[in-house]
Amino acid sequence: MTQTQHRLTEVRRVLEEKNLPALLVMQAENRRYLSGFTGSAGALLITPTRAILATDFRYWAQSAQQAPDFTVYPAKGGLKDYLPGLIAEAGGPARIGFESNTVTVAQYQEMQQAAPQIEWRGVNNLIENVRAVKDAGELALTQKTIDLAEEGLRYLLSLLQPGMTEKEAAWELEKYLRSQGADAMSFDTIVASGPNAALPHHHPTERIIQAGEPITIDWGVEIDGYHSDLTRTIVLGEPDAKFREIYGIVLQAQLNAIDHIKAGQTGKEADAFARDVIAAAGYGDNFGHGLGHGVGLAVHEQPRATYLVENGLLPANAVLTVEPGIYLPGWGGVRIEDMILVKEDGNEVLSHFEK
């Protein structure tokens, strides 16, 4: 059984549980995960016996090469134009699931107009929950992205010095990683120095990096579609007492979470292992985001470890970030982020850059 066939079998099992005879898939990472197709446009229609990839002329040859387990359906026009033929090709199922968490209102209206006879049923995170459990090939690619990302930070730290700007530091890191085999950065690299380190999603500026201040670096690379996501907070020169205090609390919170997270816990339970440490130290209001998220074909995916929303159980073999932080406006902040493999009897830390 090929990797694609194994994944289709798992999705079909879930569809049977939900009493759904077919599923329409348009979200890019889900489409790639199930078929292997990397093109920018297309839709999958999956039934118990058929797996069809609809895409336009630009990708007919590519789809045949990348998705040999799928029948390629030549899509002409927009969704509303080719959807009736695609449904007929699949045998005309009367009820079809769709990705309610990503399908737009406009797309849903097109689906209804093109096939009013269909009972369209929204499903939330169906494939994303399957994707959360990583196989050996996915884990090997993920480790490759982590190893390269850590190599890049070592390179940056070898030349980072007071007087460089945040933008210069971010560019040196990206330039090196691209030259060493990264297909892309996982996201816009964050280099946040001094007071800017209090901004979790800061964009690098022309601010000059200075000695003795917190510098948060959040970065990751993409290789063959898979991502890494890491964060370190450093100081050039001698850290002061305030930095040592905040850094020590964040590190203690992170290590406590890493030691206690395991499969079968809720995301809120996992989040609490770090949040309770920070709150006990008096900085609970300064840790406003969730503890972590899954990483794979998307840099933010299932599962989620957060106090902000209700969420399901952490599955075994999920890749999860553990990234507590404390943010103090006017001073700066500290965030430390590693990636772990969640297991039933604990977890395995996949990133190893010194802290």
N, C-alpha and C positions, 0 to 999 in steps of 0.2 A: 504494500500500500504506500503510495507516495505521500509526501507531506501534505499536499493539497487535498488528497482524498481523505486523509485522517482528519483534517480540519473540517471538511464538508460533512463527514460522518458525525462529528461532535455538534455542528450547527443543526444538522437534521434531527439529531436526538432532542435538542432543545425545542425545535419547531414542533416535534411530535408532542412534547410535554405541554406546549401551549396551544395545541390543536390548530396549528397553522399549516396549511398545505403548501405554502409558498412564501418566499421572502425576497423583497426588492432591496438591493444594496447599492447605495450611491456614495456613501462616505469614502473618501479616498483611501485612508489606511485600512478600513474594513475590506474594501475592494481588493487592495493589494494583498492583504493577509490571506484571503480566501482563494484568490486566483493566481497570484504572482504578477498580475498586470500592473505596470507602473505608470501608465499613461495618465494624462490629466483629466480625461473625460470618459465617461462610460457608466454602465449600470450592470449589475449582476441580477439574474433571476434564478433562484434556487428552489427546486421542488424535491420530493423524495427520490426522483429518478433522473432529473435533468439539472444541469449546471450550465447556464448560458451567460455569455458576456456580450453585451451590446455596446458597440463603440463606433465612432465615425471613421471615414476613409483614411484619416491621418494615421490611424493605429491598427488597421486591419492586419498588416504583416506582423507588426510588433506583438499584437495580442495573440496571434497564432503561435508565435515563438514562446512567449512568456506564460501563456495559460493553456498548455496542451490538454488539460483535463476539462476544459470548458469548450462548448460549442460557440463559435463566434457568430454573432448576429449583426449584419451590417446596418447600423443605425444611420438614418438619413433625416435631417431636420432636428428639431428639438425633442424633448421628452414626450410632449403631447403627440408628436408626429409618429414616433417609432414605437411607443408603448403598446398600442393595440396589437401590432404584429408580433412584438416580443412575447406578449401574454399568450397569443395564439400558438407561437412556437413552443411554449412551455406546456401546451395541452389545455389551456384555458381554465386555470384554477379559479374558483369562485371567490376565494378569500385570500388576500395577500397581506403579509406584514410589511411594514416599512419602518425606517429608523426615525422614530418620532423626536429623538433628541437632536437630530441634525437636519432633517428635511425642512425646508423653508415653507412658509405659507404659500408662496407663489408656486413652488413645486407641487405641494399638496393639491392646490387648485387645478394644476395641469393634469395630475394623476386622475382626479375625479372627472374632469372634462373628457379626458382621453378614454377612460374606461369606467363609465358610470355604473356598469353592471357589477363591478367588483366591490366586495366588502373590504374596504381598506382598514387595517387594524394597526395602530401604532404600537411599536415595541421599543422599550428604552434600554439601551446598553446591552442588547442581546449578544452581539458579536464582541463588543468591548469586554464583556465579562469572560468570554471564551479566550480572547486575546490576553487577558490578564495572567493566565497560566502559561509560562514560557517553556518551550521545548529546548532540547540540548543545542540545536542550531542557533536559536535565538539567544541563548545565554552566551554562547561562544562569541557571537557578534557583539553583544552588549559588553562583554569583557574587553573585547578589542577596542571599543570606543572609549571605555574607561581608561585603559592603559595608555592610549594615545593622548587623551585629555590630560592625564597626570604628567606625562612626559612634557607636554606643552607648558604646564605651569612651572615645572622645574626650569625650563628654558627661560620663561619670563622672569622668574625670581633671580636668575643669574645676571640679568641686566637691569632690573627695576631699581631705580634710585630716585631720591628727592630731586625735583626739578622736572621730571617727566610729567606730562599731562595724562589725565585719565584716558583720553582718546588715543594717545600714543601707546600707552600700555595695552589697551584692548587690541589695537591694530597689530602690535608686535606678537601678541599671543595668537591671534587669528592667522596672521601671515605664516607663522611657523607651523601651525597645525595643518593648514592647507598644503603647505609644502611637504609635509610628512605623511600625507595620505588621507586626510579628512575630506569627505565629499562636500561637506558644508559644516557650518557651526549649527548646533542644535537650536540656537536662538541668538538674539543679539547679546553679545558678551557684556556683562556688567562689570565695570570697574568703578567703585564708589569710594571716594576718599573723604576723610574728615567728616563734616556734617552730612555730606551726601550719603554716607553709609547708613544713615537713618531712613533712607528711602529704599525699600526692598526691591523695587523695579526701576532703579535709577538708570538713566542712559548716560554713558560717558560724555564728559564735557571737556572744555579746555582748562578746567581747574588744575592747578599745579599740585602734584602730590608732595606732601611734606613728611619729614621724619617725625616719629612719635605719635602719629594719628592712626586710627583704624582705617584699613583699606580692605574692602570686601570685594572679592573676585568670584563671580558666578559665571560658569562657562560649561560648555559641553560640545561634543562633535557628533556628526552623523556619518555613519559608514554603512553602505548597502541598505539604507532605510532605517537603521536602528540608531538610537541616541544614547548619549550620556548626559548627566546633569549633576554638577558638583559645585560646591562653594567652600572657599576658605577665607578667613579674615586674618590679616597679618598686620604687622607694624614694621616700618623701616627704622632701625635704631632700637632704642631701649623703650619698652612699653611702660606707661605710668601705672599708678595704683588703680586708677579707674578702669583702664583697659584690662588689667589682670583680674579685677573683680568680675567684670561683665563676661569676659572670655571664660573664666572658670565656671561660672554658673551655666552658660550655654553648653560648654563641653560636658559638664556633669549631666545636664538634661539629655543631651544627645546620647551619651554612653548608657544612661539608664534606659532609654528607649530601645537602643540597639540590643541591650542585654535581655530585655523582657518581651519584646514583640515576638509573636509567633502566629502561625496559621490558626484560623478559627476564632480569632479575636475580631471585634468590631473595629472600624476605623477610629471611633471615639475612644475606645479603650487604648488603642495604640498611641493616639495623640496624647492621652493623659499621662503616659509614662514620662514624657518630657515636660508637658505643661504644668504638672503638679510641682516639679522641681523649681521651675522658673517662678511660679506663683508663690511658693514657700519662701523664696528669696526676696519677695517684694516687687517683682517686675512682671506680674501676670498681665497687667494692662499694656505692656510694651511688647507682647508677643501676640499679634493679632491675626496671623495667618495659620493655616493648617500645618501639621507636622510634615506631611509628605504625600506623595502621589506615585502612581505607577509610571514606568518609563519603558518604551519599546519602539514601535513604529511611530508613535507620537511621543513627544517629550513630556506631555501631561496626559495620562490616561488612567484607566482603572488599574488597581483599586485606589481608594483615597483614604488617607489617615488624617482626619480633621474633626474638630469639635463643632464645625459650622453647620453641618447638615447631617441628617440621618444617612447611614450608609450600611452596606452589607458586610459580610465577614471577609477577612483577608484570606485568600486561598493559598495553599502551598504552591511554591515555585512562582510566586509573583515577585517581580523586581520593584522595589519601593525605595523612594528617597526618604531620608530622615534628616530634616533640616530645621531645627529650632533656631530662634533668633531673638535678640533683644534690641529694640530700636529706641534711641533717646534723641529726640529732636534737639538740634543745636550742638550736640556732641558727636553723634555718629551711631554706629550699631555694630553688632557681631552676629554673623550667621555661619554655621558650620553644617555642611551637607555632604552626606555619603549615600551610596546606593547599596542596598542589601538584597539578598535573596531570602524571602520568607520561607521558613520551613515549619513543619509540625512540631518539632522539638526545639525551636529557637530560630536562628537565622544565620546566614553567612554574609560577612561584609565583603562586598565586591571591590570597593575602592580602598586604597591603602596609602594615600598621600598623608604624610605626617601632619599631626594636629598639635 
